[in-house]
Amino acid sequence: MASIESVTGPLDADDLGRTLIHEHLRARDESNALQFPHLYDDDSLRAAAVEAAEAAVAAGVKTIGEPTAMLLGRDVRFIESVATEAGLQAIVCTGIYTYDHLPLFWQSRSPDAMAEAFIHDIEQGIQGTDIKAAFLKCAADEPGITANVEKIHRACARASLRTGRPIMAHSRPASNTGPRQVEILLEEGVAPERIQIAHTGDTDDLGYIEGLLDKGVFIGLDRYGIEMYLPTGRRNATTLALLERGYAEQMFIAADSCATLDWFPDETVEILVREGAVKDWTITLVPDQVLPALREGGMTSEQEKTMMEENPKRWLVA
Ligand SMILES: [Zn+2]
C-alpha cells in the first residue's frame, strides 16, 4: 500500500482513518513572531494547540491536514511536538500563503526556482528536519489572481508534476477565484484529482460549486463555524444538496479552525464571537455537530466514510 508522509514519518495510506483535511494548530505572522517574540506567549500557544489536538482525538479524529504554509507561521517542529503529545497524526504542506504580497526574494525569482524550493520540502524535508510535505499550498483571495498569486500557483503545479503531491488552493468564492485557479493548474498539466479548491463551501451558489466539480477537482466545504461567510445551516444544506447530486467523492468537510490565530487582538475576538461572526469555530465542530446534523439530514454512512476517510487517501496518493 502507498505511504503518505506525516510529521512522525510515513503512514500507510490505509492508516489515515477519520481525517479532517484542513485544521491549523497555530496560525500567525511568522516574521512578526520572529521580530517581536515578546508579543507571543509560547507556552499558552502550545497549550492551546495540544488542547485542540487532544480534543480532536477524543472526538474520533485520527489525522489532520495541517495546511500552515510560509507566511502563516509554518513550524513543523511545533506541529510534530504537539501532534506527538496528543497522539494525533498530522500531515503538513509546503507552499506560500499570500493574497498578493511576496518577499522580494521571490518577486525576483521564477516560478521554476520557487518550485525547486517546494520540491526540496517534499523530497528532502522541511526546515532542516526530515519531515516531508505531503501536499502543496497556494492561495487566492480578494485581490484575485495577481501576478504573484499566479506565480505561486504555477510553482505549486510544477512541483506537483515532479513529485506527484497534490495541491490545496485557498480560494474566495465571493471574488470568483476558483475557476481561474483551476484553469491555471490544469494549464500546467496537473490532473484534476490532484487539486483541492479549499473554502468553496463559503458559498451556497450551487452553479458556482458545480462549475468547479465538473472539472473533476476536489472542493473543501471546510470553513464550518465561520458564520460571517456562511452560517452552518446554509453550509449543511449545500453539503446535503451536493451529496444528493452524487459528488461525495469530490468533497472534504472541515472547519479551517486555528487553535490560535494572531490576526486580531483579544477584544476584537470577543466582539466577533459575541456578534456571531464565528460560532463554535473549533477543531471538534465537524465531528461533534456537523456530521450528526448531516446524518440527520440524510447523509449515508457510506457517504460519510467516502468524505472523511477515502477522499483524503485518494487526493494524497498519486
Ligand atoms: Zn486554512
py3Dmol code that shows the C-alpha trace and the ligand (Angstrom):
import py3Dmol

protein = """\
ATOM      1  CA  MET A   1       0.000   0.000   0.000  1.00  0.00           C
ATOM      2  CA  ALA A   2       1.136   3.514  -0.766  1.00  0.00           C
ATOM      3  CA  SER A   3       2.504   5.626   2.045  1.00  0.00           C
ATOM      4  CA  ILE A   4       1.791   9.232   2.994  1.00  0.00           C
ATOM      5  CA  GLU A   5       4.329  11.494   4.700  1.00  0.00           C
ATOM      6  CA  SER A   6       3.362  12.779   8.156  1.00  0.00           C
ATOM      7  CA  VAL A   7       5.208  14.695  10.879  1.00  0.00           C
ATOM      8  CA  THR A   8       6.039  11.361  12.510  1.00  0.00           C
ATOM      9  CA  GLY A   9       7.180   9.705   9.294  1.00  0.00           C
ATOM     10  CA  PRO A  10       5.432   7.800   6.518  1.00  0.00           C
ATOM     11  CA  LEU A  11       1.942   6.446   7.235  1.00  0.00           C
ATOM     12  CA  ASP A  12       0.325   3.556   5.467  1.00  0.00           C
ATOM     13  CA  ALA A  13      -2.417   5.203   3.390  1.00  0.00           C
ATOM     14  CA  ASP A  14      -4.949   2.816   4.907  1.00  0.00           C
ATOM     15  CA  ASP A  15      -3.974   4.052   8.355  1.00  0.00           C
ATOM     16  CA  LEU A  16      -5.110   7.676   7.845  1.00  0.00           C
ATOM     17  CA  GLY A  17      -8.509   6.865   9.317  1.00  0.00           C
ATOM     18  CA  ARG A  18     -11.005   9.627  10.029  1.00  0.00           C
ATOM     19  CA  THR A  19      -9.339  12.780   8.702  1.00  0.00           C
ATOM     20  CA  LEU A  20     -10.014  16.495   8.980  1.00  0.00           C
ATOM     21  CA  ILE A  21      -8.185  17.803   5.939  1.00  0.00           C
ATOM     22  CA  HIS A  22      -7.926  21.464   6.952  1.00  0.00           C
ATOM     23  CA  GLU A  23      -7.207  22.464  10.568  1.00  0.00           C
ATOM     24  CA  HIS A  24      -4.419  24.682  11.935  1.00  0.00           C
ATOM     25  CA  LEU A  25      -2.634  24.059  15.245  1.00  0.00           C
ATOM     26  CA  ARG A  26      -1.237  27.609  15.221  1.00  0.00           C
ATOM     27  CA  ALA A  27      -1.535  30.387  12.664  1.00  0.00           C
ATOM     28  CA  ARG A  28       0.349  33.660  12.867  1.00  0.00           C
ATOM     29  CA  ASP A  29       2.601  36.057  11.071  1.00  0.00           C
ATOM     30  CA  GLU A  30       5.993  34.382  11.191  1.00  0.00           C
ATOM     31  CA  SER A  31       8.091  37.498  10.645  1.00  0.00           C
ATOM     32  CA  ASN A  32       6.250  39.310  13.423  1.00  0.00           C
ATOM     33  CA  ALA A  33       6.755  36.338  15.754  1.00  0.00           C
ATOM     34  CA  LEU A  34      10.466  36.282  14.911  1.00  0.00           C
ATOM     35  CA  GLN A  35      10.994  40.040  15.327  1.00  0.00           C
ATOM     36  CA  PHE A  36       8.744  40.697  18.339  1.00  0.00           C
ATOM     37  CA  PRO A  37       8.722  37.418  20.264  1.00  0.00           C
ATOM     38  CA  HIS A  38       7.693  39.260  23.436  1.00  0.00           C
ATOM     39  CA  LEU A  39       4.228  39.671  21.864  1.00  0.00           C
ATOM     40  CA  TYR A  40       3.708  35.901  21.916  1.00  0.00           C
ATOM     41  CA  ASP A  41       3.334  33.579  24.902  1.00  0.00           C
ATOM     42  CA  ASP A  42       4.850  30.361  23.582  1.00  0.00           C
ATOM     43  CA  ASP A  43       3.617  28.235  26.477  1.00  0.00           C
ATOM     44  CA  SER A  44      -0.007  29.244  26.092  1.00  0.00           C
ATOM     45  CA  LEU A  45       0.117  28.913  22.298  1.00  0.00           C
ATOM     46  CA  ARG A  46       1.456  25.386  22.679  1.00  0.00           C
ATOM     47  CA  ALA A  47      -1.074  24.523  25.402  1.00  0.00           C
ATOM     48  CA  ALA A  48      -3.933  25.674  23.151  1.00  0.00           C
ATOM     49  CA  ALA A  49      -2.608  23.561  20.282  1.00  0.00           C
ATOM     50  CA  VAL A  50      -2.252  20.472  22.469  1.00  0.00           C
ATOM     51  CA  GLU A  51      -5.746  21.023  23.848  1.00  0.00           C
ATOM     52  CA  ALA A  52      -7.176  21.226  20.319  1.00  0.00           C
ATOM     53  CA  ALA A  53      -5.258  18.170  19.128  1.00  0.00           C
ATOM     54  CA  GLU A  54      -6.362  16.139  22.158  1.00  0.00           C
ATOM     55  CA  ALA A  55      -9.969  17.224  21.663  1.00  0.00           C
ATOM     56  CA  ALA A  56      -9.799  16.068  18.048  1.00  0.00           C
ATOM     57  CA  VAL A  57      -8.505  12.660  19.114  1.00  0.00           C
ATOM     58  CA  ALA A  58     -11.239  12.395  21.749  1.00  0.00           C
ATOM     59  CA  ALA A  59     -13.794  13.177  19.019  1.00  0.00           C
ATOM     60  CA  GLY A  60     -12.583  10.238  16.943  1.00  0.00           C
ATOM     61  CA  VAL A  61     -10.265  12.083  14.551  1.00  0.00           C
ATOM     62  CA  LYS A  62      -7.135  10.137  13.661  1.00  0.00           C
ATOM     63  CA  THR A  63      -5.399  12.516  11.231  1.00  0.00           C
ATOM     64  CA  ILE A  64      -5.414  16.196  10.354  1.00  0.00           C
ATOM     65  CA  GLY A  65      -4.170  18.031   7.302  1.00  0.00           C
ATOM     66  CA  GLU A  66      -2.256  20.992   8.803  1.00  0.00           C
ATOM     67  CA  PRO A  67      -2.024  23.427   5.868  1.00  0.00           C
ATOM     68  CA  THR A  68       0.010  26.174   7.563  1.00  0.00           C
ATOM     69  CA  ALA A  69       2.373  27.343   4.813  1.00  0.00           C
ATOM     70  CA  MET A  70       5.021  30.053   4.549  1.00  0.00           C
ATOM     71  CA  LEU A  71       3.669  33.456   5.713  1.00  0.00           C
ATOM     72  CA  LEU A  72       1.169  31.756   8.038  1.00  0.00           C
ATOM     73  CA  GLY A  73       3.866  30.727  10.504  1.00  0.00           C
ATOM     74  CA  ARG A  74       4.694  27.190   9.412  1.00  0.00           C
ATOM     75  CA  ASP A  75       6.873  25.434  12.020  1.00  0.00           C
ATOM     76  CA  VAL A  76       6.944  21.677  11.551  1.00  0.00           C
ATOM     77  CA  ARG A  77       8.819  21.037  14.798  1.00  0.00           C
ATOM     78  CA  PHE A  78       5.940  22.695  16.661  1.00  0.00           C
ATOM     79  CA  ILE A  79       3.374  20.577  14.812  1.00  0.00           C
ATOM     80  CA  GLU A  80       5.384  17.402  15.391  1.00  0.00           C
ATOM     81  CA  SER A  81       5.713  18.111  19.096  1.00  0.00           C
ATOM     82  CA  VAL A  82       2.008  18.907  19.570  1.00  0.00           C
ATOM     83  CA  ALA A  83       0.754  16.019  17.438  1.00  0.00           C
ATOM     84  CA  THR A  84       3.044  13.550  19.162  1.00  0.00           C
ATOM     85  CA  GLU A  85       1.932  14.655  22.620  1.00  0.00           C
ATOM     86  CA  ALA A  86      -1.744  14.366  21.638  1.00  0.00           C
ATOM     87  CA  GLY A  87      -1.423  11.108  19.708  1.00  0.00           C
ATOM     88  CA  LEU A  88      -2.797  12.747  16.567  1.00  0.00           C
ATOM     89  CA  GLN A  89      -1.440  12.063  13.076  1.00  0.00           C
ATOM     90  CA  ALA A  90      -0.640  15.261  11.156  1.00  0.00           C
ATOM     91  CA  ILE A  91       0.322  15.804   7.557  1.00  0.00           C
ATOM     92  CA  VAL A  92       1.913  19.084   6.539  1.00  0.00           C
ATOM     93  CA  CYS A  93       2.447  21.167   3.421  1.00  0.00           C
ATOM     94  CA  THR A  94       4.896  23.293   1.535  1.00  0.00           C
ATOM     95  CA  GLY A  95       3.933  26.405  -0.351  1.00  0.00           C
ATOM     96  CA  ILE A  96       3.182  30.060   0.250  1.00  0.00           C
ATOM     97  CA  TYR A  97       0.055  31.578   1.772  1.00  0.00           C
ATOM     98  CA  THR A  98      -0.453  35.081   0.483  1.00  0.00           C
ATOM     99  CA  TYR A  99      -3.207  37.082  -1.172  1.00  0.00           C
ATOM    100  CA  ASP A 100      -0.619  39.111  -3.114  1.00  0.00           C
ATOM    101  CA  HIS A 101       2.466  40.229  -1.166  1.00  0.00           C
ATOM    102  CA  LEU A 102       5.623  38.261  -1.836  1.00  0.00           C
ATOM    103  CA  PRO A 103       9.027  38.870  -0.263  1.00  0.00           C
ATOM    104  CA  LEU A 104      11.424  40.498  -2.754  1.00  0.00           C
ATOM    105  CA  PHE A 105      13.414  37.252  -2.698  1.00  0.00           C
ATOM    106  CA  TRP A 106      10.599  35.530  -4.584  1.00  0.00           C
ATOM    107  CA  GLN A 107       9.398  38.510  -6.610  1.00  0.00           C
ATOM    108  CA  SER A 108      12.721  38.467  -8.439  1.00  0.00           C
ATOM    109  CA  ARG A 109      12.826  34.725  -8.995  1.00  0.00           C
ATOM    110  CA  SER A 110      10.988  32.456 -11.426  1.00  0.00           C
ATOM    111  CA  PRO A 111       8.170  30.002 -10.731  1.00  0.00           C
ATOM    112  CA  ASP A 112      10.633  27.218 -11.522  1.00  0.00           C
ATOM    113  CA  ALA A 113      13.030  28.431  -8.827  1.00  0.00           C
ATOM    114  CA  MET A 114      10.104  28.542  -6.394  1.00  0.00           C
ATOM    115  CA  ALA A 115       9.058  25.034  -7.434  1.00  0.00           C
ATOM    116  CA  GLU A 116      12.573  23.795  -6.609  1.00  0.00           C
ATOM    117  CA  ALA A 117      12.215  25.125  -3.056  1.00  0.00           C
ATOM    118  CA  PHE A 118       8.883  23.318  -2.680  1.00  0.00           C
ATOM    119  CA  ILE A 119      10.369  20.104  -4.116  1.00  0.00           C
ATOM    120  CA  HIS A 120      13.134  20.300  -1.511  1.00  0.00           C
ATOM    121  CA  ASP A 121      10.473  20.233   1.234  1.00  0.00           C
ATOM    122  CA  ILE A 122       8.816  17.224  -0.390  1.00  0.00           C
ATOM    123  CA  GLU A 123      11.925  15.195  -1.150  1.00  0.00           C
ATOM    124  CA  GLN A 124      14.495  16.266   1.487  1.00  0.00           C
ATOM    125  CA  GLY A 125      12.486  17.625   4.399  1.00  0.00           C
ATOM    126  CA  ILE A 126      11.195  20.891   5.852  1.00  0.00           C
ATOM    127  CA  GLN A 127      13.162  23.464   7.864  1.00  0.00           C
ATOM    128  CA  GLY A 128      16.168  21.214   8.374  1.00  0.00           C
ATOM    129  CA  THR A 129      14.132  18.258   9.612  1.00  0.00           C
ATOM    130  CA  ASP A 130      13.380  15.023   7.818  1.00  0.00           C
ATOM    131  CA  ILE A 131       9.635  15.816   7.975  1.00  0.00           C
ATOM    132  CA  LYS A 132       8.371  15.874   4.410  1.00  0.00           C
ATOM    133  CA  ALA A 133       5.484  17.795   2.874  1.00  0.00           C
ATOM    134  CA  ALA A 134       2.518  15.630   1.858  1.00  0.00           C
ATOM    135  CA  PHE A 135       0.891  18.366  -0.213  1.00  0.00           C
ATOM    136  CA  LEU A 136       1.337  21.850  -1.687  1.00  0.00           C
ATOM    137  CA  LYS A 137      -0.478  25.045  -0.724  1.00  0.00           C
ATOM    138  CA  CYS A 138      -1.289  28.234  -2.575  1.00  0.00           C
ATOM    139  CA  ALA A 139      -3.955  30.898  -2.140  1.00  0.00           C
ATOM    140  CA  ALA A 140      -6.087  33.455  -3.922  1.00  0.00           C
ATOM    141  CA  ASP A 141      -8.411  35.856  -2.143  1.00  0.00           C
ATOM    142  CA  GLU A 142      -9.992  39.282  -2.530  1.00  0.00           C
ATOM    143  CA  PRO A 143      -7.245  40.813  -4.729  1.00  0.00           C
ATOM    144  CA  GLY A 144      -7.858  37.997  -7.227  1.00  0.00           C
ATOM    145  CA  ILE A 145      -5.260  36.266  -9.370  1.00  0.00           C
ATOM    146  CA  THR A 146      -2.430  38.792  -9.159  1.00  0.00           C
ATOM    147  CA  ALA A 147       0.937  38.170 -10.830  1.00  0.00           C
ATOM    148  CA  ASN A 148       2.418  36.969  -7.534  1.00  0.00           C
ATOM    149  CA  VAL A 149      -0.524  34.664  -6.836  1.00  0.00           C
ATOM    150  CA  GLU A 150      -0.282  33.211 -10.336  1.00  0.00           C
ATOM    151  CA  LYS A 151       3.458  32.619  -9.896  1.00  0.00           C
ATOM    152  CA  ILE A 152       2.838  30.612  -6.713  1.00  0.00           C
ATOM    153  CA  HIS A 153       0.083  28.561  -8.385  1.00  0.00           C
ATOM    154  CA  ARG A 154       2.400  27.730 -11.299  1.00  0.00           C
ATOM    155  CA  ALA A 155       5.229  26.840  -8.906  1.00  0.00           C
ATOM    156  CA  CYS A 156       2.913  24.522  -6.954  1.00  0.00           C
ATOM    157  CA  ALA A 157       1.763  22.931 -10.212  1.00  0.00           C
ATOM    158  CA  ARG A 158       5.314  22.284 -11.398  1.00  0.00           C
ATOM    159  CA  ALA A 159       6.338  20.852  -8.021  1.00  0.00           C
ATOM    160  CA  SER A 160       3.229  18.674  -8.090  1.00  0.00           C
ATOM    161  CA  LEU A 161       4.058  17.344 -11.554  1.00  0.00           C
ATOM    162  CA  ARG A 162       7.596  16.464 -10.460  1.00  0.00           C
ATOM    163  CA  THR A 163       6.624  14.801  -7.172  1.00  0.00           C
ATOM    164  CA  GLY A 164       3.034  13.598  -7.544  1.00  0.00           C
ATOM    165  CA  ARG A 165       1.992  15.606  -4.478  1.00  0.00           C
ATOM    166  CA  PRO A 166      -1.497  17.167  -4.571  1.00  0.00           C
ATOM    167  CA  ILE A 167      -2.321  20.870  -4.284  1.00  0.00           C
ATOM    168  CA  MET A 168      -4.632  22.634  -1.840  1.00  0.00           C
ATOM    169  CA  ALA A 169      -5.617  26.079  -3.124  1.00  0.00           C
ATOM    170  CA  HIS A 170      -7.249  28.535  -0.709  1.00  0.00           C
ATOM    171  CA  SER A 171      -9.990  30.299  -2.669  1.00  0.00           C
ATOM    172  CA  ARG A 172     -12.597  33.034  -2.253  1.00  0.00           C
ATOM    173  CA  PRO A 173     -15.909  32.292  -3.954  1.00  0.00           C
ATOM    174  CA  ALA A 174     -17.096  35.882  -3.336  1.00  0.00           C
ATOM    175  CA  SER A 175     -14.259  37.034  -5.606  1.00  0.00           C
ATOM    176  CA  ASN A 176     -14.832  34.206  -8.098  1.00  0.00           C
ATOM    177  CA  THR A 177     -11.225  32.994  -7.777  1.00  0.00           C
ATOM    178  CA  GLY A 178     -11.893  29.248  -8.017  1.00  0.00           C
ATOM    179  CA  PRO A 179     -12.444  28.853 -11.777  1.00  0.00           C
ATOM    180  CA  ARG A 180      -9.230  30.693 -12.725  1.00  0.00           C
ATOM    181  CA  GLN A 181      -7.218  28.824 -10.067  1.00  0.00           C
ATOM    182  CA  VAL A 182      -8.372  25.515 -11.551  1.00  0.00           C
ATOM    183  CA  GLU A 183      -7.649  26.785 -15.057  1.00  0.00           C
ATOM    184  CA  ILE A 184      -4.037  27.721 -14.216  1.00  0.00           C
ATOM    185  CA  LEU A 185      -3.335  24.386 -12.537  1.00  0.00           C
ATOM    186  CA  LEU A 186      -4.888  22.408 -15.399  1.00  0.00           C
ATOM    187  CA  GLU A 187      -2.994  24.548 -17.939  1.00  0.00           C
ATOM    188  CA  GLU A 188       0.226  23.469 -16.215  1.00  0.00           C
ATOM    189  CA  GLY A 189      -0.807  19.841 -16.660  1.00  0.00           C
ATOM    190  CA  VAL A 190      -1.897  18.918 -13.130  1.00  0.00           C
ATOM    191  CA  ALA A 191      -4.564  16.195 -13.085  1.00  0.00           C
ATOM    192  CA  PRO A 192      -7.870  17.472 -11.651  1.00  0.00           C
ATOM    193  CA  GLU A 193      -7.937  14.752  -8.987  1.00  0.00           C
ATOM    194  CA  ARG A 194      -4.711  16.183  -7.505  1.00  0.00           C
ATOM    195  CA  ILE A 195      -6.379  19.600  -6.975  1.00  0.00           C
ATOM    196  CA  GLN A 196      -8.435  20.705  -3.977  1.00  0.00           C
ATOM    197  CA  ILE A 197     -10.147  24.096  -4.076  1.00  0.00           C
ATOM    198  CA  ALA A 198     -10.398  24.995  -0.391  1.00  0.00           C
ATOM    199  CA  HIS A 199     -13.156  27.219   1.020  1.00  0.00           C
ATOM    200  CA  THR A 200     -15.557  26.523  -1.846  1.00  0.00           C
ATOM    201  CA  GLY A 201     -18.157  25.996   0.888  1.00  0.00           C
ATOM    202  CA  ASP A 202     -18.102  29.717   1.690  1.00  0.00           C
ATOM    203  CA  THR A 203     -20.817  29.994  -0.956  1.00  0.00           C
ATOM    204  CA  ASP A 204     -24.101  28.148  -1.400  1.00  0.00           C
ATOM    205  CA  ASP A 205     -24.277  29.051  -5.090  1.00  0.00           C
ATOM    206  CA  LEU A 206     -24.609  25.532  -6.469  1.00  0.00           C
ATOM    207  CA  GLY A 207     -23.943  26.759 -10.001  1.00  0.00           C
ATOM    208  CA  TYR A 208     -20.529  28.122  -8.965  1.00  0.00           C
ATOM    209  CA  ILE A 209     -19.718  24.963  -6.988  1.00  0.00           C
ATOM    210  CA  GLU A 210     -20.798  22.541  -9.724  1.00  0.00           C
ATOM    211  CA  GLY A 211     -18.775  24.534 -12.247  1.00  0.00           C
ATOM    212  CA  LEU A 212     -15.687  23.530 -10.235  1.00  0.00           C
ATOM    213  CA  LEU A 213     -16.804  19.958  -9.525  1.00  0.00           C
ATOM    214  CA  ASP A 214     -17.481  19.337 -13.190  1.00  0.00           C
ATOM    215  CA  LYS A 215     -13.769  19.944 -13.875  1.00  0.00           C
ATOM    216  CA  GLY A 216     -13.064  16.885 -11.714  1.00  0.00           C
ATOM    217  CA  VAL A 217     -11.375  18.648  -8.780  1.00  0.00           C
ATOM    218  CA  PHE A 218     -11.974  18.209  -5.053  1.00  0.00           C
ATOM    219  CA  ILE A 219     -13.660  21.010  -3.111  1.00  0.00           C
ATOM    220  CA  GLY A 220     -13.338  21.995   0.527  1.00  0.00           C
ATOM    221  CA  LEU A 221     -16.550  22.559   2.478  1.00  0.00           C
ATOM    222  CA  ASP A 222     -14.076  23.452   5.126  1.00  0.00           C
ATOM    223  CA  ARG A 223     -14.945  26.608   6.997  1.00  0.00           C
ATOM    224  CA  TYR A 224     -17.719  25.382   9.252  1.00  0.00           C
ATOM    225  CA  GLY A 225     -18.037  27.804  12.151  1.00  0.00           C
ATOM    226  CA  ILE A 226     -17.106  30.932  10.200  1.00  0.00           C
ATOM    227  CA  GLU A 227     -20.650  32.197  10.166  1.00  0.00           C
ATOM    228  CA  MET A 228     -19.755  35.603   8.714  1.00  0.00           C
ATOM    229  CA  TYR A 229     -19.017  33.950   5.371  1.00  0.00           C
ATOM    230  CA  LEU A 230     -21.862  31.418   5.535  1.00  0.00           C
ATOM    231  CA  PRO A 231     -23.841  30.144   8.537  1.00  0.00           C
ATOM    232  CA  THR A 232     -23.701  26.460   9.462  1.00  0.00           C
ATOM    233  CA  GLY A 233     -27.341  25.832   8.470  1.00  0.00           C
ATOM    234  CA  ARG A 234     -26.718  27.015   4.919  1.00  0.00           C
ATOM    235  CA  ARG A 235     -23.399  25.134   4.763  1.00  0.00           C
ATOM    236  CA  ASN A 236     -25.219  21.931   5.756  1.00  0.00           C
ATOM    237  CA  ALA A 237     -27.974  22.499   3.188  1.00  0.00           C
ATOM    238  CA  THR A 238     -25.301  22.937   0.500  1.00  0.00           C
ATOM    239  CA  THR A 239     -23.389  19.835   1.574  1.00  0.00           C
ATOM    240  CA  LEU A 240     -26.586  17.752   1.551  1.00  0.00           C
ATOM    241  CA  ALA A 241     -27.608  19.092  -1.880  1.00  0.00           C
ATOM    242  CA  LEU A 242     -24.196  18.169  -3.300  1.00  0.00           C
ATOM    243  CA  LEU A 243     -24.373  14.685  -1.747  1.00  0.00           C
ATOM    244  CA  GLU A 244     -27.813  14.285  -3.283  1.00  0.00           C
ATOM    245  CA  ARG A 245     -26.322  15.170  -6.669  1.00  0.00           C
ATOM    246  CA  GLY A 246     -23.661  12.487  -6.290  1.00  0.00           C
ATOM    247  CA  TYR A 247     -20.482  14.467  -5.525  1.00  0.00           C
ATOM    248  CA  ALA A 248     -19.393  12.687  -2.309  1.00  0.00           C
ATOM    249  CA  GLU A 249     -16.157  11.518  -3.926  1.00  0.00           C
ATOM    250  CA  GLN A 250     -15.017  15.112  -4.534  1.00  0.00           C
ATOM    251  CA  MET A 251     -15.854  16.723  -1.171  1.00  0.00           C
ATOM    252  CA  PHE A 252     -13.972  17.436   2.049  1.00  0.00           C
ATOM    253  CA  ILE A 253     -15.566  18.657   5.281  1.00  0.00           C
ATOM    254  CA  ALA A 254     -13.527  20.607   7.847  1.00  0.00           C
ATOM    255  CA  ALA A 255     -13.564  23.851   9.861  1.00  0.00           C
ATOM    256  CA  ASP A 256     -10.267  25.616   8.999  1.00  0.00           C
ATOM    257  CA  SER A 257     -10.035  26.075  12.757  1.00  0.00           C
ATOM    258  CA  CYS A 258      -6.964  27.697  14.281  1.00  0.00           C
ATOM    259  CA  ALA A 259      -6.044  26.641  17.812  1.00  0.00           C
ATOM    260  CA  THR A 260      -4.619  30.161  17.958  1.00  0.00           C
ATOM    261  CA  LEU A 261      -4.541  32.965  15.398  1.00  0.00           C
ATOM    262  CA  ASP A 262      -2.709  36.276  15.833  1.00  0.00           C
ATOM    263  CA  TRP A 263      -4.702  38.334  13.327  1.00  0.00           C
ATOM    264  CA  PHE A 264      -6.896  40.074  15.900  1.00  0.00           C
ATOM    265  CA  PRO A 265      -6.422  41.461  19.414  1.00  0.00           C
ATOM    266  CA  ASP A 266      -8.339  39.627  22.152  1.00  0.00           C
ATOM    267  CA  GLU A 267     -11.007  42.328  22.422  1.00  0.00           C
ATOM    268  CA  THR A 268     -11.801  42.021  18.701  1.00  0.00           C
ATOM    269  CA  VAL A 269     -12.121  38.242  19.011  1.00  0.00           C
ATOM    270  CA  GLU A 270     -14.569  38.738  21.873  1.00  0.00           C
ATOM    271  CA  ILE A 271     -16.690  41.016  19.693  1.00  0.00           C
ATOM    272  CA  LEU A 272     -16.591  38.575  16.749  1.00  0.00           C
ATOM    273  CA  VAL A 273     -17.779  35.756  18.998  1.00  0.00           C
ATOM    274  CA  ARG A 274     -20.409  37.892  20.729  1.00  0.00           C
ATOM    275  CA  GLU A 275     -21.800  39.132  17.433  1.00  0.00           C
ATOM    276  CA  GLY A 276     -21.861  35.648  15.944  1.00  0.00           C
ATOM    277  CA  ALA A 277     -19.282  36.180  13.178  1.00  0.00           C
ATOM    278  CA  VAL A 278     -17.835  32.867  14.312  1.00  0.00           C
ATOM    279  CA  LYS A 279     -19.701  30.181  16.241  1.00  0.00           C
ATOM    280  CA  ASP A 280     -18.204  27.054  17.834  1.00  0.00           C
ATOM    281  CA  TRP A 281     -15.294  27.502  15.422  1.00  0.00           C
ATOM    282  CA  THR A 282     -13.078  24.732  16.762  1.00  0.00           C
ATOM    283  CA  ILE A 283     -11.416  21.558  15.581  1.00  0.00           C
ATOM    284  CA  THR A 284     -14.262  19.493  17.067  1.00  0.00           C
ATOM    285  CA  LEU A 285     -17.139  21.361  15.388  1.00  0.00           C
ATOM    286  CA  VAL A 286     -17.265  18.919  12.461  1.00  0.00           C
ATOM    287  CA  PRO A 287     -17.187  15.639  14.411  1.00  0.00           C
ATOM    288  CA  ASP A 288     -19.360  16.907  17.282  1.00  0.00           C
ATOM    289  CA  GLN A 289     -22.031  18.936  15.458  1.00  0.00           C
ATOM    290  CA  VAL A 290     -21.750  18.963  11.677  1.00  0.00           C
ATOM    291  CA  LEU A 291     -21.575  15.227  10.982  1.00  0.00           C
ATOM    292  CA  PRO A 292     -24.514  14.434  13.304  1.00  0.00           C
ATOM    293  CA  ALA A 293     -26.588  17.167  11.612  1.00  0.00           C
ATOM    294  CA  LEU A 294     -25.693  15.843   8.158  1.00  0.00           C
ATOM    295  CA  ARG A 295     -26.647  12.284   9.219  1.00  0.00           C
ATOM    296  CA  GLU A 296     -29.945  13.674  10.418  1.00  0.00           C
ATOM    297  CA  GLY A 297     -30.360  15.352   7.035  1.00  0.00           C
ATOM    298  CA  GLY A 298     -29.859  12.110   5.143  1.00  0.00           C
ATOM    299  CA  MET A 299     -26.100  11.656   4.664  1.00  0.00           C
ATOM    300  CA  THR A 300     -25.446   7.903   4.469  1.00  0.00           C
ATOM    301  CA  SER A 301     -22.657   6.207   6.414  1.00  0.00           C
ATOM    302  CA  GLU A 302     -21.087   5.323   3.092  1.00  0.00           C
ATOM    303  CA  GLN A 303     -21.022   8.979   2.007  1.00  0.00           C
ATOM    304  CA  GLU A 304     -19.535   9.937   5.360  1.00  0.00           C
ATOM    305  CA  LYS A 305     -16.791   7.327   5.051  1.00  0.00           C
ATOM    306  CA  THR A 306     -16.067   8.477   1.495  1.00  0.00           C
ATOM    307  CA  MET A 307     -15.577  12.107   2.560  1.00  0.00           C
ATOM    308  CA  MET A 308     -13.832  11.571   5.883  1.00  0.00           C
ATOM    309  CA  GLU A 309     -11.643   8.519   5.122  1.00  0.00           C
ATOM    310  CA  GLU A 310     -11.448   7.647   1.437  1.00  0.00           C
ATOM    311  CA  ASN A 311     -11.111  11.091  -0.178  1.00  0.00           C
ATOM    312  CA  PRO A 312      -8.017  12.069   1.841  1.00  0.00           C
ATOM    313  CA  LYS A 313      -6.314   8.893   0.639  1.00  0.00           C
ATOM    314  CA  ARG A 314      -7.384   9.366  -2.991  1.00  0.00           C
ATOM    315  CA  TRP A 315      -6.293  13.023  -3.020  1.00  0.00           C
ATOM    316  CA  LEU A 316      -2.953  12.375  -1.320  1.00  0.00           C
ATOM    317  CA  VAL A 317      -1.785   9.227  -3.089  1.00  0.00           C
ATOM    318  CA  ALA A 318      -0.729   9.750  -6.703  1.00  0.00           C
TER     319      ALA A 318
END
"""
ligand_1 = """\
1
ZN
Zn -6.623 27.360 6.442
"""
view = py3Dmol.view(width=600, height=400)
view.addModel(protein, "pdb")
view.setStyle({"model": 0}, {"cartoon": {"style": "trace"}})
view.addModel(ligand_1, "xyz")
view.setStyle({"model": 1}, {"stick": {}})
view.zoomTo()
view.show()
